[in-house]
């Protein structure tokens, strides 16, 4: 499980934050408008960091560790 961020090339200010489960599977935890270089500099991006950790811990506790663990959720 890796914390990840994605950039939308047409809008460099917009960020989506997610936990990467596999190369093609992400659990999106939120988003923010990037106003500073480091996430720790603003309260709204600090909250996104906290959500990333909460979701990562929840997925781990629930045993959702790889792509196969998410197969039953498709139904």
C-alpha positions, 0 to 999 in steps of 0.5 A, a space after each residue: 500500500 503506497 500513498 500516491 498523488 495524481 496531477 491533472 495536466 490541464 490544471 496543475 493546482 488540482 491534486 487527488 490523493 489515494 492509496 495505491 493497492 496495485 498498479 491499476 487500483 487506487 482508493 481515492 481518499 480526497 483532493 485539494 487545491 495545491 497552494 504551497 510546495 509542501 503539504 504540511 504548510 496548509 491545514 487543508 492539505 494536512 487533513 488530506 495527509 491524515 485521511 491517507 493514513 486513516 484509510 491505509 490503516 483501515 484497509 490494512 485492518 480489514 485485510 484489503 491488501 491487494 487487488 484480489 481482496 477487492 474482487 468481491 466488492 465488484 458485485 
